[in-house]
Amino acid sequence: MKRWIFAFLLFIALYAMNVNAQNTTLDGSPVVLGRDAKTWVLENNDDRLVFCAVSRDLAFGFDDLWIYYYNKVTQQLDAQKFDDNLEGRFAYMTDGLVHLIGERTNKKTKSLDYVEGTVPASEGTVKKMSFATKYSVPFEKHELYFHQFAFSPDLSKFAILTVLNPKSKSDISHIEDVALFSSDGDLLWHHRQNVHYRMNYNAPVMVSNDGVAYIAEYGCYENVGFKAEDSLHISVYNEHGIENITEYFGPQSSFRCAKSLLKEGYHTSYIYGGDINFTNMRSYLVTIGFDQFCWMKDYTMEQQRTSKWGVRDDITFATLYDQITAPKANGTHRLIGYSTLSSHEPWDVPTHRLSEEIPNAFNYLDECLGNFIDKMKQTPQWDNLLVILLPDHGYS
């Protein structure tokens, strides 16, 4: 059976919004777009969009959490600020209530306490909130490395991942702590394990609809015959406990999807509308297994001038569609990587759906992607197609 895999690297710089006044609008509002932010959508229906943003105050060095309410009919944007003194927090909504979960350091018990508070989903500043402890993560001889959360595709469950790294540089180990909740905020299970390697990078956590959590980590092992060599480690958590699936890679080796598929007979190629030699991009792509490239020089001079960085996204999406549906592609196994570039400053896109230039650029990319998917669904290749979306730096 034919198999198609397409990796999209959506190079999108995410920004948080810090609202300085109530009752602002999208047109001419004092909304300031900053950096160092996490954003996520809480509700999206025909009447309103509710989303959350945690951003770092660069002047004072602390985090602010805001919930924004956008009325799609009146184009009114209102905000609700949380004064909670929590770290690592996020919010979700059920039945018109905003549930805020965050962590506090408990020096007495030497643990991170994850607590939850609930308020009505309405505009206005919240001065104080009451929090109840959901579960605790003991520190032992470790310190917080990072934490993440993720919802299942059907939004019925969400998981919180806490990773603790050792304070001692001689100790190559870390602690994974995973808790699964229902969409109503009920704790379904809570597990932790001590893994004998030091993590190198943040690990994404994924949750299935049936309540299984998957964590893919990239770290260094000390007990596999070599020291400080990269390895890929996958942890699987469910209600009964932990199952570890671990792969090791020897010295000077690391996981390369394209190279692995190339060895299995796949044709590998990459599409980018900009300069593929920028920041040594071509060398990197060759190293990881891509052997054919379509980039800015393969387009007309007119097309190369459609954006500051090269060829805009609707044109390169058309190239992607043509490569997939070309007659010579039938019967072949292919991996195509594709990087978009229009959702980047100076945000010069051909459509003008929104008045703010950055959201408008994102809307343009969404439209390009949606049109591509709709067209692909009308082709026979769709039945053997796997589309993987990867945002820049892992944020979306």
C-alpha positions in Angstrom: 0.0 0.0 0.0 1.3 3.4 -0.8 2.3 5.5 2.1 2.7 9.3 2.0 4.2 11.3 4.8 4.4 15.1 4.7 6.1 17.2 7.4 5.1 20.8 7.7 7.5 23.1 9.7 5.3 26.1 10.3 7.7 28.8 11.3 5.3 30.9 13.4 6.6 33.3 16.0 4.0 33.1 18.8 3.2 36.2 20.8 1.2 37.0 23.9 -1.1 39.9 24.4 -0.9 42.2 27.4 -4.0 44.3 27.6 -3.6 47.6 29.4 -7.2 48.7 29.4 -10.7 47.2 29.6 -13.2 47.3 26.7 -10.6 47.4 24.0 -11.3 46.5 20.4 -9.3 45.0 17.6 -9.3 48.3 15.7 -6.9 50.8 17.3 -6.7 49.0 20.7 -3.8 49.4 23.1 -3.1 45.7 22.9 0.7 45.1 23.0 2.2 42.1 21.4 5.1 40.8 23.4 7.3 37.7 23.6 8.0 34.8 26.1 4.4 33.7 26.0 2.1 30.7 26.0 -1.3 31.0 24.5 -4.2 28.6 24.1 -7.9 28.7 23.1 -10.5 28.0 25.8 -13.6 28.4 23.7 -14.4 29.1 20.0 -18.0 29.2 18.8 -20.2 31.3 16.5 -20.5 34.1 19.1 -17.2 34.5 20.8 -13.6 33.4 21.0 -12.1 32.9 24.5 -8.3 32.4 24.8 -5.7 32.5 27.5 -2.2 34.1 27.5 0.7 33.8 30.0 3.3 36.4 29.3 6.5 37.5 31.0 6.6 41.1 32.2 10.0 42.1 30.9 10.3 45.1 33.2 9.5 43.4 36.5 10.3 39.8 35.6 7.1 38.1 36.6 4.3 36.3 34.7 0.8 37.7 34.0 -2.1 35.5 33.2 -4.9 37.0 31.1 -8.1 35.5 29.7 -9.4 37.3 26.6 -13.1 37.4 25.5 -13.6 38.4 21.8 -17.2 39.0 20.7 -17.3 38.1 17.0 -20.4 40.1 16.4 -19.4 43.4 18.0 -15.6 42.9 17.6 -15.2 43.8 21.3 -12.2 42.5 23.1 -12.4 42.3 26.9 -9.8 40.9 29.3 -9.7 39.2 32.8 -6.5 39.3 34.7 -5.6 36.7 37.3 -3.6 37.8 40.3 -2.7 34.3 41.6 1.1 34.2 42.4 1.3 30.8 40.7 3.9 29.3 38.4 3.5 27.0 35.5 -0.2 27.6 35.3 -2.8 27.1 32.6 -6.6 27.3 32.3 -9.5 25.4 30.8 -13.3 26.0 30.7 -16.3 23.9 31.5 -19.9 25.0 31.8 -19.1 28.7 31.8 -16.4 28.3 34.5 -12.7 29.0 34.1 -10.5 26.5 36.0 -7.0 27.7 36.8 -4.3 25.1 37.6 -0.9 26.1 38.7 2.0 25.1 41.0 3.3 26.4 44.3 6.5 25.5 46.1 5.8 23.9 49.4 9.0 24.4 51.5 7.6 22.5 54.4 7.0 19.3 52.5 9.7 20.0 49.8 7.3 19.5 47.0 5.5 21.3 44.2 1.8 21.5 45.0 -0.5 21.7 42.0 -3.6 23.7 43.0 -6.9 24.6 41.2 -9.1 27.6 41.5 -12.4 28.3 39.7 -14.1 31.5 38.7 -17.0 32.5 36.3 -15.9 33.1 32.7 -16.7 36.8 32.6 -14.9 40.1 32.2 -13.3 41.9 35.2 -10.2 41.8 37.3 -9.9 39.0 39.9 -8.0 40.2 42.9 -8.0 37.0 45.0 -8.8 33.3 44.3 -9.2 30.3 46.6 -7.2 27.3 45.6 -7.4 23.6 46.5 -4.5 21.2 46.2 -5.0 18.6 43.5 -1.7 16.6 43.9 1.9 17.1 44.9 5.3 16.4 43.3 8.1 15.8 45.8 11.4 17.5 45.1 13.8 15.1 46.7 17.3 16.1 45.4 15.9 17.6 42.2 14.7 20.9 40.8 12.1 21.9 38.3 13.2 21.6 34.7 10.0 22.3 32.9 6.3 21.4 32.8 3.8 21.0 30.0 0.1 20.1 29.5 -1.9 18.6 26.7 -5.5 17.8 25.9 -6.7 14.6 24.2 -8.1 15.1 20.7 -11.7 14.9 21.9 -10.9 17.4 24.8 -12.3 14.9 27.3 -9.0 14.6 29.2 -5.8 16.5 29.8 -2.4 15.6 31.3 0.2 17.6 33.2 3.8 16.6 32.8 6.4 17.8 35.4 10.1 17.1 34.8 12.6 17.4 37.6 16.4 17.4 36.9 19.0 16.6 39.5 20.8 19.5 41.2 24.1 17.6 41.1 25.9 17.7 37.8 27.3 14.2 38.5 23.8 12.7 38.8 22.6 11.7 35.3 18.9 11.2 36.0 15.6 12.9 36.1 12.1 12.5 37.4 9.0 12.3 35.2 5.7 13.1 36.9 2.4 12.7 35.0 -1.1 13.4 36.1 -4.3 12.8 34.0 -7.5 14.7 34.6 -11.0 14.6 33.2 -12.3 17.7 31.4 -14.2 18.4 34.6 -11.0 18.6 36.6 -11.2 15.2 38.3 -7.8 13.6 38.9 -7.9 10.2 37.1 -4.4 9.0 37.9 -1.0 10.2 38.9 2.3 8.4 38.3 6.0 9.3 38.6 9.3 7.5 37.7 13.0 8.1 38.1 14.8 7.7 34.8 18.5 7.2 34.8 19.5 9.8 32.2 19.7 13.5 31.9 17.3 15.2 29.6 18.6 17.5 26.8 15.4 19.0 25.4 11.8 19.7 26.4 9.6 16.6 25.8 6.2 16.9 24.2 3.4 15.1 26.0 0.5 13.6 24.0 -2.8 12.2 25.4 -5.1 9.8 23.6 -8.9 9.8 23.9 -8.8 6.6 26.0 -6.5 8.3 28.6 -3.0 7.1 27.7 -0.2 9.6 27.9 2.9 9.5 25.7 6.2 11.4 26.3 9.0 11.4 23.7 12.3 12.6 25.2 15.8 13.3 23.9 18.5 12.7 26.5 21.9 11.3 27.5 22.3 7.8 29.0 25.1 6.7 31.2 24.4 2.9 31.4 24.4 1.7 27.8 28.1 1.4 27.1 28.9 5.0 26.4 28.5 8.3 28.1 26.8 11.5 27.2 25.5 10.1 23.9 22.1 11.1 22.5 19.2 8.7 22.9 15.5 8.7 22.2 13.3 7.6 25.1 9.5 7.1 25.0 7.4 6.7 28.1 3.9 5.4 28.0 1.6 6.1 31.0 -1.9 4.7 31.7 -4.2 4.1 34.7 -2.3 1.0 35.7 1.2 2.6 35.8 4.2 3.1 33.5 5.4 1.2 30.5 8.8 2.3 29.1 9.7 1.9 25.4 13.3 3.0 25.0 15.5 3.1 21.9 19.3 3.7 22.2 21.5 5.2 19.5 25.3 4.7 19.6 28.0 7.4 19.5 27.8 10.0 16.8 24.2 8.8 16.0 20.8 10.2 16.5 17.3 9.7 15.2 16.7 10.9 11.6 13.3 10.3 10.2 14.1 11.2 6.6 17.3 9.1 6.6 15.5 6.1 8.0 12.8 6.3 5.4 15.4 6.8 2.6 16.9 3.5 3.6 13.4 1.9 3.3 13.1 3.1 -0.3 11.3 6.3 0.2 11.9 9.3 -2.1 12.7 12.3 0.1 12.4 16.0 -0.9 12.0 19.4 0.7 10.1 22.6 -0.4 11.0 26.0 0.9 10.1 29.3 -0.7 13.1 31.1 0.7 16.9 30.8 0.5 17.6 27.2 1.4 21.3 28.0 2.2 20.2 30.5 4.9 21.7 29.5 8.3 23.2 26.4 6.7 19.7 24.9 6.2 20.6 22.8 3.1 23.5 21.1 4.8 21.3 20.2 7.8 18.6 18.8 5.5 21.1 16.7 3.6 22.5 15.4 6.8 19.1 14.2 8.1 18.2 12.5 4.8 16.6 14.8 2.3 18.1 14.5 -1.2 15.9 16.7 -3.5 15.1 20.3 -3.0 12.7 22.9 -4.4 13.4 26.4 -3.2 13.4 30.1 -4.2 15.6 29.8 -7.2 13.2 27.3 -8.8 10.5 30.0 -9.0 10.2 33.0 -11.4 11.7 36.4 -10.4 8.1 37.7 -10.0 7.3 34.9 -7.6 10.5 35.4 -5.6 9.5 39.0 -4.9 6.0 38.1 -3.4 7.4 38.4 0.1 10.4 39.8 2.0 11.8 36.2 2.5 11.0 34.8 -0.9 7.9 33.0 -2.4 4.7 33.4 -0.4 2.8 30.4 1.0 -0.1 30.1 -1.4 2.4 29.6 -4.3 4.5 27.0 -2.4 1.4 25.2 -1.3 0.5 24.8 -5.0 4.0 23.3 -5.5 3.4 20.8 -2.7 0.0 19.9 -4.3 1.6 19.4 -7.7 4.4 17.2 -6.3 1.9 14.9 -4.5 -0.5 14.6 -7.5 2.1 14.3 -10.3 1.6 11.1 -12.4 5.2 10.1 -11.8 4.6 10.1 -8.1 2.0 7.3 -8.3 3.2 4.0 -6.9 6.1 5.6 -5.0 6.7 6.0 -1.3 7.5 9.6 -0.5 8.4 11.9 2.4 8.1 15.6 1.6 9.1 18.3 4.1 7.7 21.8 3.6 8.5 25.0 5.4 6.1 28.0 5.2 7.4 31.5 5.6 4.6 34.1 5.3 3.7 34.0 9.0 6.8 36.0 9.8 7.6 39.7 9.9 6.9 42.0 8.1 3.6 40.0 7.8 3.2 41.0 4.1 0.4 38.7 2.9 -2.0 39.2 0.0 -5.2 38.8 2.0 -6.7 41.3 4.5 -9.3 39.5 6.6 -8.3 41.0 9.9 -7.2 44.6 10.8 -4.2 43.5 12.9 -1.3 42.5 10.7 0.0 39.6 12.8 -3.3 37.8 13.3 -4.1 38.5 9.6 -0.8 36.8 8.6 -1.8 33.8 10.7 -5.2 33.8 9.1 -3.6 33.8 5.7 -1.5 30.7 6.6 -4.6 29.0 8.0 -6.5 29.7 4.8 -3.6 28.3 2.7 -3.5 25.1 4.7 -7.2 24.7 4.7 -7.4 25.1 0.9 -4.6 22.6 0.5 -6.4 20.0 2.6 -9.7 20.6 0.9 -8.0 20.1 -2.5 -6.2 17.0 -1.4 -9.4 15.4 -0.1 -10.6 15.4 -3.7 -7.7 13.3 -5.0 -7.0 9.5 -4.8 -3.7 10.3 -3.0 -5.7 11.4 0.1 -6.4 7.8 1.2 -2.7 7.1 1.6 -1.6 10.5 2.9 -0.4 11.4 6.4 -0.1 15.1 7.2 2.0 16.1 10.1 2.1 19.8 11.3 5.1 21.0 13.3 5.1 24.6 14.5 8.3 26.4 15.1 10.0 25.6 18.5 7.1 23.3 19.3 4.6 26.0 20.1 1.2 26.3 18.5 
